[in-house]
Amino acid sequence: VQLQASGGGLVQAGGSLRLSCEASGRTFSRDAMGWFRQAPEKEREFVAAIGWSDAIRYYADSVKGRFTISRDNAKNTVYLQMNILKPEDTAIYYCAARLNGFATRVPSEYNYWGQGTLVTVSS
């Protein structure tokens, strides 16, 4: 089972990026998926999560209204659309899968993690 995150890069404040996380090795249509991030010298923090049915979505207060999580089960892929980016959004972004579980904000409840993709927002 592998999660491959992509889409990171350098963007100016106010810009947008879309991250993708493609899962392989199993069908993730019944799994919750989450995005987390870790900035330099900070702990990993929750960003967004989505349930298997797409009906449940959670967001960190710091990204609510700017970021949107979505999934395409036919492609085994989860997305994070990030708009109105701020310098404080700079971090390595990780996707994670919680097998046969509900969406959650707790990192330890996820079973698999991707390798991370770097997002840098310049001021």
Backbone as JSON Lines, residues from 0, in Angstrom:
{"i":0,"aa":"V","n":[0.85,-1.19,0.0],"ca":[0.0,0.0,0.0],"c":[0.89,1.24,0.0]}
{"i":1,"aa":"Q","n":[0.63,2.12,-0.96],"ca":[1.42,3.35,-1.06],"c":[0.51,4.54,-1.31]}
{"i":2,"aa":"L","n":[0.91,5.67,-0.73],"ca":[0.25,6.94,-0.99],"c":[1.28,7.88,-1.59]}
{"i":3,"aa":"Q","n":[0.99,8.42,-2.75],"ca":[1.92,9.29,-3.46],"c":[1.33,10.69,-3.54]}
{"i":4,"aa":"A","n":[1.92,11.6,-2.77],"ca":[1.47,12.99,-2.77],"c":[2.25,13.8,-3.81]}
{"i":5,"aa":"S","n":[1.56,14.74,-4.44],"ca":[2.2,15.6,-5.44],"c":[1.47,16.93,-5.5]}
{"i":6,"aa":"G","n":[2.06,17.87,-6.24],"ca":[1.41,19.15,-6.45],"c":[1.97,20.3,-5.66]}
{"i":7,"aa":"G","n":[2.92,20.03,-4.79],"ca":[3.52,21.12,-4.02],"c":[4.4,21.99,-4.9]}
{"i":8,"aa":"G","n":[4.81,23.12,-4.34],"ca":[5.67,24.02,-5.08],"c":[5.78,25.36,-4.4]}
{"i":9,"aa":"L","n":[6.33,26.31,-5.13],"ca":[6.51,27.67,-4.63],"c":[5.43,28.56,-5.23]}
{"i":10,"aa":"V","n":[4.74,29.31,-4.37],"ca":[3.67,30.19,-4.84],"c":[3.69,31.47,-4.01]}
{"i":11,"aa":"Q","n":[3.25,32.54,-4.59],"ca":[3.17,33.8,-3.86],"c":[1.93,33.83,-2.98]}
{"i":12,"aa":"A","n":[2.0,34.61,-1.94],"ca":[0.85,34.77,-1.06],"c":[-0.36,35.22,-1.87]}
{"i":13,"aa":"G","n":[-1.5,34.64,-1.57],"ca":[-2.72,34.91,-2.31],"c":[-2.96,33.96,-3.46]}
{"i":14,"aa":"G","n":[-1.96,33.16,-3.78],"ca":[-2.08,32.22,-4.88],"c":[-2.74,30.92,-4.47]}
{"i":15,"aa":"S","n":[-2.76,29.97,-5.41],"ca":[-3.43,28.69,-5.21],"c":[-2.54,27.53,-5.64]}
{"i":16,"aa":"L","n":[-2.79,26.41,-5.03],"ca":[-2.17,25.14,-5.42],"c":[-3.19,24.04,-5.2]}
{"i":17,"aa":"R","n":[-3.06,22.97,-5.96],"ca":[-3.87,21.78,-5.71],"c":[-2.96,20.59,-5.5]}
{"i":18,"aa":"L","n":[-3.08,20.0,-4.33],"ca":[-2.33,18.8,-4.02],"c":[-3.14,17.57,-4.38]}
{"i":19,"aa":"S","n":[-2.44,16.53,-4.8],"ca":[-3.07,15.25,-5.1],"c":[-2.4,14.16,-4.3]}
{"i":20,"aa":"C","n":[-3.15,13.15,-3.97],"ca":[-2.61,11.98,-3.27],"c":[-3.24,10.74,-3.9]}
{"i":21,"aa":"E","n":[-2.42,10.0,-4.62],"ca":[-2.92,8.8,-5.29],"c":[-2.53,7.58,-4.49]}
{"i":22,"aa":"A","n":[-3.51,6.73,-4.25],"ca":[-3.29,5.51,-3.48],"c":[-3.12,4.33,-4.42]}
{"i":23,"aa":"S","n":[-2.25,3.43,-4.06],"ca":[-2.06,2.21,-4.84],"c":[-1.89,1.03,-3.89]}
{"i":24,"aa":"G","n":[-2.18,-0.14,-4.39],"ca":[-2.02,-1.33,-3.57],"c":[-3.31,-1.81,-2.92]}
{"i":25,"aa":"R","n":[-4.31,-0.94,-2.92],"ca":[-5.62,-1.33,-2.41],"c":[-6.62,-0.3,-2.89]}
{"i":26,"aa":"T","n":[-7.88,-0.62,-2.8],"ca":[-8.94,0.33,-3.15],"c":[-9.32,1.1,-1.89]}
{"i":27,"aa":"F","n":[-9.23,2.39,-1.95],"ca":[-9.45,3.22,-0.77],"c":[-10.85,3.8,-0.69]}
{"i":28,"aa":"S","n":[-11.77,3.25,-1.47],"ca":[-13.11,3.84,-1.52],"c":[-13.85,3.77,-0.2]}
{"i":29,"aa":"R","n":[-13.43,2.84,0.69],"ca":[-14.1,2.74,1.99],"c":[-13.26,3.3,3.12]}
{"i":30,"aa":"D","n":[-12.21,4.03,2.77],"ca":[-11.29,4.55,3.78],"c":[-11.43,6.06,3.9]}
{"i":31,"aa":"A","n":[-11.25,6.54,5.11],"ca":[-11.16,7.98,5.31],"c":[-9.76,8.44,4.9]}
{"i":32,"aa":"M","n":[-9.69,9.67,4.4],"ca":[-8.41,10.22,3.97],"c":[-8.2,11.56,4.65]}
{"i":33,"aa":"G","n":[-6.96,11.86,4.94],"ca":[-6.66,13.12,5.6],"c":[-5.42,13.78,5.03]}
{"i":34,"aa":"W","n":[-5.34,15.09,5.25],"ca":[-4.15,15.87,4.95],"c":[-3.63,16.48,6.25]}
{"i":35,"aa":"F","n":[-2.34,16.39,6.43],"ca":[-1.67,17.0,7.58],"c":[-0.48,17.79,7.06]}
{"i":36,"aa":"R","n":[0.07,18.64,7.88],"ca":[1.25,19.4,7.46],"c":[2.2,19.57,8.63]}
{"i":37,"aa":"Q","n":[3.46,19.78,8.27],"ca":[4.48,20.0,9.29],"c":[5.42,21.1,8.81]}
{"i":38,"aa":"A","n":[5.42,22.19,9.54],"ca":[6.31,23.3,9.26],"c":[7.63,23.08,10.0]}
{"i":39,"aa":"P","n":[8.7,23.75,9.57],"ca":[9.99,23.59,10.24],"c":[9.9,23.86,11.74]}
{"i":40,"aa":"E","n":[10.44,22.94,12.52],"ca":[10.51,23.07,13.98],"c":[9.13,23.1,14.63]}
{"i":41,"aa":"K","n":[8.13,22.58,13.94],"ca":[6.8,22.49,14.52],"c":[6.29,21.06,14.42]}
{"i":42,"aa":"E","n":[5.29,20.76,15.23],"ca":[4.71,19.42,15.19],"c":[3.77,19.29,14.0]}
{"i":43,"aa":"R","n":[3.55,18.05,13.59],"ca":[2.6,17.79,12.51],"c":[1.2,18.19,12.98]}
{"i":44,"aa":"E","n":[0.47,18.86,12.12],"ca":[-0.87,19.31,12.48],"c":[-1.89,18.91,11.43]}
{"i":45,"aa":"F","n":[-3.1,18.77,11.89],"ca":[-4.22,18.41,11.03],"c":[-4.57,19.56,10.11]}
{"i":46,"aa":"V","n":[-4.92,19.23,8.85],"ca":[-5.37,20.24,7.9],"c":[-6.81,19.97,7.48]}
{"i":47,"aa":"A","n":[-7.07,18.75,6.96],"ca":[-8.41,18.43,6.48],"c":[-8.57,16.92,6.42]}
{"i":48,"aa":"A","n":[-9.82,16.47,6.49],"ca":[-10.1,15.04,6.38],"c":[-11.44,14.85,5.69]}
{"i":49,"aa":"I","n":[-11.58,13.7,5.04],"ca":[-12.81,13.41,4.31],"c":[-13.18,11.96,4.52]}
{"i":50,"aa":"G","n":[-14.48,11.71,4.72],"ca":[-14.96,10.36,4.88],"c":[-15.04,9.63,3.56]}
{"i":51,"aa":"W","n":[-15.3,8.32,3.62],"ca":[-15.31,7.53,2.39],"c":[-16.44,7.94,1.46]}
{"i":52,"aa":"S","n":[-17.53,8.43,2.01],"ca":[-18.67,8.78,1.19],"c":[-18.64,10.22,0.7]}
{"i":53,"aa":"D","n":[-17.67,10.99,1.11],"ca":[-17.56,12.39,0.72],"c":[-18.55,13.29,1.47]}
{"i":54,"aa":"A","n":[-19.42,12.71,2.28],"ca":[-20.41,13.51,2.99],"c":[-19.82,14.21,4.21]}
{"i":55,"aa":"I","n":[-18.77,13.64,4.76],"ca":[-18.16,14.19,5.96],"c":[-16.82,14.83,5.59]}
{"i":56,"aa":"R","n":[-16.65,16.07,5.93],"ca":[-15.38,16.77,5.73],"c":[-15.09,17.6,6.97]}
{"i":57,"aa":"Y","n":[-13.85,17.56,7.4],"ca":[-13.39,18.36,8.53],"c":[-12.24,19.25,8.08]}
{"i":58,"aa":"Y","n":[-12.15,20.41,8.67],"ca":[-11.05,21.34,8.36],"c":[-10.51,21.94,9.65]}
{"i":59,"aa":"A","n":[-9.23,22.21,9.62],"ca":[-8.64,23.01,10.7],"c":[-9.17,24.43,10.59]}
{"i":60,"aa":"D","n":[-9.32,25.09,11.71],"ca":[-9.84,26.46,11.69],"c":[-8.96,27.38,10.85]}
{"i":61,"aa":"S","n":[-7.68,27.11,10.82],"ca":[-6.74,27.99,10.12],"c":[-6.89,27.93,8.6]}
{"i":62,"aa":"V","n":[-7.56,26.89,8.08],"ca":[-7.68,26.76,6.62],"c":[-9.13,26.79,6.17]}
{"i":63,"aa":"K","n":[-10.05,26.81,7.11],"ca":[-11.47,26.78,6.76],"c":[-11.83,27.98,5.89]}
{"i":64,"aa":"G","n":[-12.54,27.71,4.79],"ca":[-12.91,28.77,3.86],"c":[-11.89,29.02,2.77]}
{"i":65,"aa":"R","n":[-10.69,28.47,2.94],"ca":[-9.63,28.64,1.93],"c":[-9.26,27.32,1.26]}
{"i":66,"aa":"F","n":[-9.3,26.23,2.01],"ca":[-8.92,24.93,1.5],"c":[-10.16,24.06,1.31]}
{"i":67,"aa":"T","n":[-10.12,23.18,0.31],"ca":[-11.21,22.23,0.07],"c":[-10.63,20.85,-0.19]}
{"i":68,"aa":"I","n":[-11.09,19.89,0.58],"ca":[-10.68,18.5,0.37],"c":[-11.76,17.8,-0.44]}
{"i":69,"aa":"S","n":[-11.32,16.94,-1.36],"ca":[-12.27,16.17,-2.17],"c":[-11.6,14.85,-2.55]}
{"i":70,"aa":"R","n":[-12.39,13.96,-3.1],"ca":[-11.85,12.66,-3.49],"c":[-12.52,12.16,-4.74]}
{"i":71,"aa":"D","n":[-11.78,11.35,-5.5],"ca":[-12.31,10.67,-6.67],"c":[-12.0,9.19,-6.47]}
{"i":72,"aa":"N","n":[-12.99,8.46,-5.99],"ca":[-12.75,7.05,-5.67],"c":[-12.43,6.22,-6.9]}
{"i":73,"aa":"A","n":[-12.93,6.62,-8.06],"ca":[-12.63,5.89,-9.29],"c":[-11.14,5.98,-9.62]}
{"i":74,"aa":"K","n":[-10.51,7.07,-9.19],"ca":[-9.08,7.26,-9.44],"c":[-8.24,6.97,-8.21]}
{"i":75,"aa":"N","n":[-8.89,6.55,-7.11],"ca":[-8.15,6.28,-5.87],"c":[-7.32,7.49,-5.44]}
{"i":76,"aa":"T","n":[-7.89,8.67,-5.59],"ca":[-7.13,9.9,-5.37],"c":[-7.91,10.87,-4.5]}
{"i":77,"aa":"V","n":[-7.2,11.53,-3.61],"ca":[-7.77,12.59,-2.79],"c":[-7.03,13.89,-3.14]}
{"i":78,"aa":"Y","n":[-7.76,14.99,-3.1],"ca":[-7.2,16.29,-3.49],"c":[-7.32,17.28,-2.33]}
{"i":79,"aa":"L","n":[-6.44,18.26,-2.36],"ca":[-6.55,19.39,-1.45],"c":[-6.36,20.66,-2.28]}
{"i":80,"aa":"Q","n":[-7.45,21.36,-2.54],"ca":[-7.4,22.63,-3.24],"c":[-7.12,23.72,-2.22]}
{"i":81,"aa":"M","n":[-6.03,24.44,-2.42],"ca":[-5.61,25.46,-1.47],"c":[-5.64,26.82,-2.16]}
{"i":82,"aa":"N","n":[-6.49,27.69,-1.65],"ca":[-6.64,29.04,-2.21],"c":[-6.24,30.08,-1.17]}
{"i":83,"aa":"I","n":[-6.0,31.27,-1.63],"ca":[-5.62,32.39,-0.76],"c":[-4.51,31.96,0.19]}
{"i":84,"aa":"L","n":[-3.47,31.41,-0.37],"ca":[-2.39,30.88,0.44],"c":[-1.66,31.99,1.18]}
{"i":85,"aa":"K","n":[-1.19,31.66,2.37],"ca":[-0.48,32.59,3.23],"c":[0.9,32.03,3.55]}
{"i":86,"aa":"P","n":[1.84,32.89,3.89],"ca":[3.18,32.39,4.24],"c":[3.14,31.35,5.36]}
{"i":87,"aa":"E","n":[2.2,31.48,6.28],"ca":[2.11,30.51,7.38],"c":[1.59,29.15,6.94]}
{"i":88,"aa":"D","n":[1.18,29.02,5.68],"ca":[0.8,27.71,5.14],"c":[2.02,26.93,4.66]}
{"i":89,"aa":"T","n":[3.19,27.55,4.68],"ca":[4.41,26.88,4.26],"c":[4.69,25.67,5.15]}
{"i":90,"aa":"A","n":[4.82,24.5,4.52],"ca":[5.02,23.26,5.27],"c":[5.18,22.11,4.29]}
{"i":91,"aa":"I","n":[5.55,20.97,4.83],"ca":[5.45,19.72,4.07],"c":[4.06,19.17,4.33]}
{"i":92,"aa":"Y","n":[3.35,18.86,3.28],"ca":[1.99,18.36,3.39],"c":[1.98,16.85,3.16]}
{"i":93,"aa":"Y","n":[1.34,16.15,4.07],"ca":[1.26,14.7,4.02],"c":[-0.19,14.25,3.87]}
{"i":94,"aa":"C","n":[-0.42,13.23,3.04],"ca":[-1.73,12.62,3.0],"c":[-1.67,11.32,3.8]}
{"i":95,"aa":"A","n":[-2.82,10.9,4.28],"ca":[-2.89,9.72,5.12],"c":[-4.22,9.01,4.89]}
{"i":96,"aa":"A","n":[-4.21,7.7,5.13],"ca":[-5.41,6.89,4.96],"c":[-5.74,6.16,6.25]}
{"i":97,"aa":"R","n":[-7.01,6.2,6.6],"ca":[-7.51,5.44,7.75],"c":[-8.39,4.33,7.21]}
{"i":98,"aa":"L","n":[-7.91,3.11,7.3],"ca":[-8.58,1.98,6.67],"c":[-9.92,1.68,7.32]}
{"i":99,"aa":"N","n":[-10.97,1.65,6.47],"ca":[-12.32,1.28,6.92],"c":[-12.76,2.07,8.16]}
{"i":100,"aa":"G","n":[-12.35,3.31,8.22],"ca":[-12.67,4.1,9.39],"c":[-13.33,5.42,9.04]}
{"i":101,"aa":"F","n":[-13.73,6.15,10.07],"ca":[-14.33,7.45,9.9],"c":[-13.24,8.52,9.81]}
{"i":102,"aa":"A","n":[-13.57,9.62,9.2],"ca":[-12.64,10.74,9.14],"c":[-12.35,11.23,10.55]}
{"i":103,"aa":"T","n":[-11.11,11.6,10.78],"ca":[-10.69,12.04,12.1],"c":[-9.57,13.07,11.98]}
{"i":104,"aa":"R","n":[-9.43,13.89,13.02],"ca":[-8.38,14.88,13.05],"c":[-7.1,14.35,13.72]}
{"i":105,"aa":"V","n":[-7.14,13.14,14.21],"ca":[-6.05,12.59,15.03],"c":[-5.06,11.82,14.17]}
{"i":106,"aa":"P","n":[-3.81,12.26,14.09],"ca":[-2.83,11.59,13.22],"c":[-2.62,10.11,13.56]}
{"i":107,"aa":"S","n":[-2.61,9.78,14.84],"ca":[-2.31,8.4,15.24],"c":[-3.39,7.42,14.8]}
{"i":108,"aa":"E","n":[-4.53,7.89,14.37],"ca":[-5.61,7.0,13.94],"c":[-5.54,6.67,12.46]}
{"i":109,"aa":"Y","n":[-4.54,7.19,11.77],"ca":[-4.35,6.85,10.35],"c":[-3.32,5.73,10.21]}
{"i":110,"aa":"N","n":[-3.59,4.86,9.25],"ca":[-2.77,3.65,9.1],"c":[-1.61,3.82,8.12]}
{"i":111,"aa":"Y","n":[-1.83,4.59,7.07],"ca":[-0.8,4.75,6.05],"c":[-0.57,6.24,5.77]}
{"i":112,"aa":"W","n":[0.7,6.55,5.45],"ca":[1.11,7.92,5.19],"c":[1.88,8.01,3.89]}
{"i":113,"aa":"G","n":[1.67,9.11,3.17],"ca":[2.47,9.39,2.0],"c":[3.79,10.04,2.39]}
{"i":114,"aa":"Q","n":[4.62,10.3,1.41],"ca":[5.97,10.8,1.67],"c":[6.01,12.31,1.87]}
{"i":115,"aa":"G","n":[4.97,13.02,1.55],"ca":[4.95,14.46,1.74],"c":[5.32,15.23,0.49]}
{"i":116,"aa":"T","n":[4.73,16.41,0.36],"ca":[5.07,17.32,-0.73],"c":[5.21,18.72,-0.14]}
{"i":117,"aa":"L","n":[6.25,19.42,-0.55],"ca":[6.59,20.71,0.04],"c":[5.81,21.84,-0.61]}
{"i":118,"aa":"V","n":[5.19,22.65,0.23],"ca":[4.5,23.86,-0.2],"c":[5.21,25.05,0.44]}
{"i":119,"aa":"T","n":[5.64,25.97,-0.41],"ca":[6.31,27.17,0.06],"c":[5.55,28.39,-0.44]}
{"i":120,"aa":"V","n":[5.12,29.24,0.49],"ca":[4.36,30.43,0.14],"c":[5.22,31.65,0.48]}
{"i":121,"aa":"S","n":[5.54,32.42,-0.54],"ca":[6.37,33.6,-0.32],"c":[5.5,34.82,-0.09]}
{"i":122,"aa":"S","n":[6.03,35.75,0.7],"ca":[5.25,36.96,1.03],"c":[5.5,38.07,0.02]}
